[in-house]
Amino acid sequence: MSVKIRINLNPNKKEKTEAVIDKITEYTPYLGVAAAVFLVFVLLLQVWVFFAAAGGVGINMEWNKWEDRYIELEKMKSDMISLEKEKGELLSKKTEAGNASELLAGIFRALPESAWLISLNVDENEVLLRGNIVAVDKNALGLISEVFIQKLKEEIMFEKKYSNIKIKKTKNIKNKGVDVIEFEILCTI
């Protein structure tokens, strides 16, 4: 086995690796001290933040400022809940007469000016409208089929319940010497 021995006869001439290792070992204590100082600083900063938060110096003053508003909002919430309950009770007590008034209002909003109703039969499943429209020209039947039926379909009561609307029959007649079209419109569920 051969052992190599290396002797450096010039102590000022060091190899590059030795120079780097010397530099690292020379600055290591300084880096350790700097890291320790930094950690102590962070720890003191955390302690200060903890005591500032735990003391609640600013929080308590802000809460007193907003406490009245919070109480007022909570009261409003409870009032809204009780009003919603009352609304539900009133809607549950709503009678069929209320629905009938909505139904009639919808019919008369949709009815053309030159038309009038003769009879109205309301059943749970259907509504039968009988009426007349002045037949001044050939457009009177179109006025019933396009305008009146379309407006009926747009009314809330018909949109919700009686969505199937069609002309059951029409008939040309004279009413007190005036040409009119007698119509029947059936509205079903």
Phi, psi and omega per residue, in radians:
M1 nan 2.336 -3.115
S2 -1.886 2.347 3.132
V3 -1.984 2.276 3.123
K4 -1.748 2.344 3.089
I5 -2.027 2.338 -3.111
R6 -2.057 2.245 -3.129
I7 -2.148 2.226 3.128
N8 -1.669 1.933 -3.098
L9 -1.490 -0.260 3.105
N10 -2.002 1.742 -3.073
P11 -1.170 -0.361 3.135
N12 -1.375 -0.350 -3.130
K13 -1.708 1.862 -3.137
K14 -1.940 2.751 3.058
E15 -1.305 2.782 -3.094
K16 -1.081 -0.720 -3.122
T17 -1.126 -0.650 3.110
E18 -1.161 -0.640 3.140
A19 -1.155 -0.716 3.141
V20 -1.165 -0.768 -3.138
I21 -1.107 -0.688 3.104
D22 -1.104 -0.735 -3.141
K23 -1.099 -0.772 -3.118
I24 -1.099 -0.817 -3.122
T25 -1.189 -0.476 3.126
E26 -1.242 -0.656 -3.083
Y27 -1.665 -0.114 -3.108
T28 -1.035 -0.800 3.128
P29 -1.078 -0.633 3.133
Y30 -1.154 -0.704 3.116
L31 -1.148 -0.665 3.118
G32 -1.109 -0.756 3.136
V33 -1.158 -0.717 3.136
A34 -1.120 -0.732 3.120
A35 -1.121 -0.726 3.127
A36 -1.112 -0.727 3.119
V37 -1.118 -0.721 3.141
F38 -1.119 -0.781 3.133
L39 -1.102 -0.683 3.095
V40 -1.125 -0.705 3.112
F41 -1.078 -0.813 3.131
V42 -1.089 -0.726 3.120
L43 -1.091 -0.776 3.111
L44 -1.116 -0.657 3.108
L45 -1.124 -0.721 3.110
Q46 -1.150 -0.696 3.115
V47 -1.104 -0.737 3.138
W48 -1.112 -0.767 3.126
V49 -1.110 -0.723 3.132
F50 -1.058 -0.824 -3.122
F51 -1.195 -0.582 3.101
A52 -1.170 -0.694 3.139
A53 -1.279 -0.729 -3.111
A54 -1.199 -0.585 3.123
G55 -1.174 -0.480 3.105
G56 1.029 0.595 -3.078
V57 -1.011 -0.929 -3.100
G58 -1.448 -0.512 -3.051
I59 -1.162 -0.788 -3.088
N60 -1.101 -0.703 -3.139
M61 -1.163 -0.718 3.122
E62 -1.146 -0.690 -3.122
W63 -1.118 -0.750 3.111
N64 -1.040 -0.596 -3.132
K65 -1.180 -0.671 -3.059
W66 -1.741 -0.086 -3.077
E67 -1.053 -0.754 3.137
D68 -1.092 -0.700 3.125
R69 -1.148 -0.689 3.101
Y70 -1.083 -0.796 3.131
I71 -1.082 -0.725 3.123
E72 -1.108 -0.735 3.116
L73 -1.157 -0.691 3.102
E74 -1.105 -0.679 3.093
K75 -1.136 -0.710 3.103
M76 -1.085 -0.722 3.123
K77 -1.059 -0.794 -3.138
S78 -1.160 -0.626 3.073
D79 -1.121 -0.710 3.132
M80 -1.136 -0.687 3.123
I81 -1.116 -0.759 3.139
S82 -1.187 -0.610 3.085
L83 -1.172 -0.663 3.087
E84 -1.107 -0.719 3.093
K85 -1.094 -0.773 3.131
E86 -1.103 -0.688 3.103
K87 -1.088 -0.760 3.111
G88 -1.065 -0.724 3.118
E89 -1.127 -0.743 3.138
L90 -1.145 -0.710 3.116
L91 -1.153 -0.591 3.116
S92 -1.239 -0.456 3.122
K93 -1.506 -0.098 -3.120
K94 -1.059 2.274 -3.065
T95 -1.609 2.997 3.066
E96 -1.138 -0.449 3.104
A97 -1.073 -0.633 3.085
G98 -1.108 -0.704 3.092
N99 -1.170 -0.640 3.122
A100 -1.119 -0.677 3.130
S101 -1.173 -0.659 3.069
E102 -1.130 -0.698 3.128
L103 -1.085 -0.856 -3.141
L104 -1.117 -0.722 3.130
A105 -1.074 -0.736 3.114
G106 -1.100 -0.731 3.136
I107 -1.095 -0.819 -3.068
F108 -1.293 -0.418 3.017
R109 -1.221 -0.600 -3.075
A110 -1.484 -0.372 -3.043
L111 -1.146 2.249 3.095
P112 -1.137 2.771 -3.085
E113 -1.110 -0.586 -3.085
S114 -1.557 0.238 -3.123
A115 -2.104 2.718 3.045
W116 -2.562 2.713 -3.136
L117 -1.630 2.505 3.058
I118 -1.749 -0.749 3.126
S119 -2.615 2.800 -3.137
L120 -2.496 2.065 3.092
N121 -1.967 2.100 -3.131
V122 -1.971 2.183 3.113
D123 -2.109 2.940 3.125
E124 -1.112 -0.575 -3.070
N125 -1.845 -0.192 -3.101
E126 -2.672 2.794 3.030
V127 -2.248 2.254 3.109
L128 -1.992 2.071 3.134
L129 -1.836 2.225 3.032
R130 -2.073 2.314 -3.128
G131 -2.853 -3.103 3.133
N132 -2.237 2.662 3.006
I133 -2.375 2.415 -3.129
V134 -1.153 2.266 -3.091
A135 -1.737 1.175 3.130
V136 -1.245 -0.518 3.076
D137 -2.556 -3.069 -3.088
K138 -1.294 -0.129 -3.089
N139 -1.437 -0.117 -3.081
A140 -1.088 -0.740 3.119
L141 -1.146 -0.649 3.076
G142 -1.151 -0.592 3.104
L143 -1.096 -0.681 3.104
I144 -1.219 -0.907 -3.007
S145 -1.226 -0.669 -3.077
E146 -1.597 -0.927 -3.013
V147 -1.348 -0.955 -3.058
F148 -1.094 -0.856 -3.106
I149 -1.160 -0.688 3.122
Q150 -1.120 -0.750 3.120
K151 -1.153 -0.643 3.084
L152 -1.066 -0.761 -3.130
K153 -1.092 -0.470 -3.130
E154 -1.443 -0.306 3.123
E155 -1.213 2.471 -3.019
I156 -1.042 -0.793 -3.095
M157 -1.090 -0.699 3.142
F158 -1.321 -0.609 3.128
E159 -1.122 -0.692 -3.104
K160 -1.333 -0.812 -2.940
K161 -1.956 -0.895 -3.039
Y162 -1.841 1.219 -3.025
S163 -1.474 -0.298 3.133
N164 -1.637 1.754 -3.059
I165 -2.084 2.234 3.111
K166 -2.598 2.760 3.079
I167 -1.391 2.140 -3.133
K168 -1.425 -0.835 3.074
K169 -2.794 2.737 3.048
T170 -2.345 2.691 -3.124
K171 -2.683 2.311 3.066
N172 -1.438 2.218 3.116
I173 -2.446 2.994 3.024
K174 -1.904 2.283 3.099
N175 -2.139 1.861 -3.109
K176 0.969 0.731 3.070
G177 1.450 0.048 -3.118
V178 -1.926 2.375 3.085
D179 -1.269 2.166 3.107
V180 -2.341 2.799 3.030
I181 -1.922 2.143 3.079
E182 -1.555 2.312 -3.087
F183 -2.280 2.706 2.975
E184 -2.253 2.203 3.123
I185 -2.072 2.239 -3.129
L186 -1.881 2.209 3.112
C187 -2.033 2.080 -3.121
T188 -2.149 2.935 -3.121
I189 -1.258 nan nan
